[in-house]
């Protein structure tokens, strides 16, 4: 794909995306600006073009990725607005700011939104992608191209679905890490060293996720295959079910969605 792509912000997620993109396209067509000189040095080492400030280079970008923190986004877009390429589009990876708000800040410029997650840092990300009605196929394809540089992409039919992506795979790695902490502690409590307990926890989750990824069977079927009637696994799962693990996870996702709604209201 022959594109020129620019990034506003060179933080962790932007760095991950750029690192994935340089394996798929010429780094000369990738631009990034950030006020942090050490960040720019690391990004320049990838082979992308770095800039300390905004400038005419933005007018060359077919797709301009908005990758600064939500709380500084409005201010950061002020110098960007008059420089955006006519006929181009923006792709926001910022949480909590609706596309219509971003487009308004940019004078009506087309804005696509994506919600990546932190496993993108190791090329194993899962991103939700919402493309507003009326977006050109070329812009939609370019946005998907960017997000697929760090993992899989799920298309969202509505912008509201993007909020769910934020609450499930977006926040989800933290849920998994919390589960890992608990498994690790349970193993340590029963005599394993911290190193071995960590390996037991990681190996459990990694292996189960890999098996699920490579299987066409439902999670329920896979669970049942591990669970012998009256066995140890059945007894352990009974404890989880008695404590309503489904209700707990549903409440957790709902809490994340409520916080998303609160954040969105702040920027309207």
N, C-alpha and C positions, 0 to 999 in steps of 0.2 A: 504494500500500500504506500503510495507516494503522498506523504503528508508532511506538513510542518506543524509541530505541536509545541505549545508553550505551557509553562507551569508558573503559577504565582504561588511561591512558597516552596521551600526545599526540605521540609521536615521528613519524618520517618516514612509516611505513606507515599509522599511524592518521590522520595528516594527509591522506595521499593518499585513503584511504577516505572520510573526512569531506568532502573536496573533491569527490569523485564523488557522494556521497550528497546533498549540498545541491542538486545539479542534478536530483535525482529526487524529493525530498521536502522538506517544510517544515523548515528548520533549527531551529525551535523545538522539534522533537521529537528533536533530536540533542544529546546531552550528552557532555561529556568532562571528565575530571579529570587533572591533572598538577601536580607540584610546581614545575615550571619556568614562572615568570611570563611570560617572553617568548614561550614556545610558546603559552601560553593567549591572549596578546594576538593572535597571528597567527590562531589558530583562531577567536577571537571575531569577527575581521574577516570570516570566512567566513559568519557569521550563525548559528553554533551556540552553544549554551549551555555556558559553561565554569564549572568549579568547582575551587577550590584544594584541596579535601579531599573525601573520601567523605561521604555524607549520605543523608537520606531520599529524595533525588531518584533514587537507585539503585532504590528500590522501585517506581518508575514505569516502569522499562525492561523492555520485552518481551524484548529481546535485549541481553545485556551482553557487549561485546567485550573480551577480555583481550589487551591490546596492550603489556604491559610486557616487559622483557627476561627471559628464562628464569631467570637467576640471582637475580632479585629477586621472581619471581612468587609463591612460597609466602608470603613475608612480606607482600607487597602485598595478598594475598587475605584476610588475617586480618580487617581491618575491613569487607571487602566481604561476607563470608559471611552475617552476620545480616541484611543489608539487601536481599538479592536478592529480586526479585518472585516470589511464589508463582505457579506456572504458567508461569514464564518459562524462559529457557535462556541459556547462555553460549556464546560463540563465541571460541575461542582461535586467535590467529594466531602463537603462539609456537612456535618449533622445539624439538624434543627433549624435550617433556613430553607423555606419553601422556594421552589423554582420561580414562582410569580414574584416573590420579594426580590430575589436575586436579579431577575430580568428587569424589574423596575429600577433597581439601583444602577443597572447598566443601560438605562434608556430604552428598554424594550428588546434588547439583544436576546437571541434564542439561548435558553439554558436547559441543558440535560442534567439530570442528577444521578449520582451513583453512591452506593453505600458499601464500601469495602470493609474488610475486617483485618485484624492484625496478623493472622497467618499469611497474609500477602507478603509479609516481610521475608518469608522463606519460600515464596512461590506457591503456597498452598491456600491462597485466599478464596473466599466466596463473596462475590459482590452482587448486590441488587442493582439493577439499572432501570431507570424510569425515563422514557422518551416521550415528551409531551406531544399531543396531537398536532399535526402540521409540521413537525420536524422533518427536514429532508432526509431521504434514505442515506445519503452520503454522510451526513452528520451523525446519524444513528449508528452507522457502520463504524465510523471513526471512534465514537465513544466506546463501543463494544470492543474494538481493537485494543484500545488503551487498557480497559479493565481486564481483558483476557491475558494481558501480559503478566499478571500475577496470580492467575487461577481461573476458576470457573465463574460464570455469570448467569444469574437468574433474571429473566425479564419480568418487570413489574407492570401489571396492566394499569394500575393507578398509582398516584403519588402516595396514597395512604398505605399501600402495600410496602412501599419503601420504608415506612416507619416500622413495620413488622420485621423486615429484614434487619433493621437496626437493633431491634429488641431480641432477635433470635441469633442469627450468625454474627451480627455486629457486636453485641454484648456477650454472646454465647461463649467465646473463648474464656472469659472470666468465670462463667459457670463451670466450665470443664476444669479450669485450674483449681477452682475451689473444691471440686470433687477429688481431684488429684491430691490436694492437701490432706483431705480426710483419709483417703486410702493410705497415703504415706504415713500418717500418724498412727493408723490402726496397725500397720505392719511394724513400725518402730515400737509401739506399746507392747508388742509380742516378741520382742527380742532382736529384730533386724537392725542392722546399722543404718544410719541415715542414707548412706550411698545405696545400699541394697534396697531399702524401703522405697527410695525414689525410683529405682529401676523397676521394681515390682509395679508401682503405680503407673509409670509411663508406659511400660510394656503392656499392661492390661488395656489401657485406653487406646494406645496406638494400634495394637493388634485387633481389637474389637472394631475400631473404625475402619481399618483396612479390609477386614472381612466383610463388613457391611457395605463398603464401597464396591467391592468386587462381586457381591452377591445380588441377585435379582429378588431375593426373598424379603419379606417385610421384617421390620425390627422385631415384631412380636414372634414371628416364626423362628428367627435366629435365637431369640431369648429362650423360647421353649425347647430348642435343641440342646441348650446348655443345662436345662433344668430338669433333672430327674425327679419323678414324683416321690415325695418324702425324703429327698436328699438334702445335702448341705446348701446347695444353691436355692432350692425352694424355701428353706427355712430363712435364709438371709433376705430373699425377696419379700417374704411375708412381713418382715420388719419394716421394709421400705413402704410397702403397700399400706400397712397399718398406720404409718405416719403420713399417708396421703402424698406420695411423691408427685403424682400428677397435679394435685391441687397446688402444691408448693411451686412447681414450675410454672403453672398457669398464672399464679399470683405474681411471680417474679417477672414474667413477660409483661403482664398488665401494668406493673409498677414502672417498668422501663418505658412503656408506651405513654403512661401518664406524664412522666418526666419529659418525654419528647414533645408532647402537646404543650407543656409549660414553656419549653425552650422556644418552640415555634412562635408562641404568642409574644415572646419578648422582642422578636425581630419584625413583627408585622407593623 
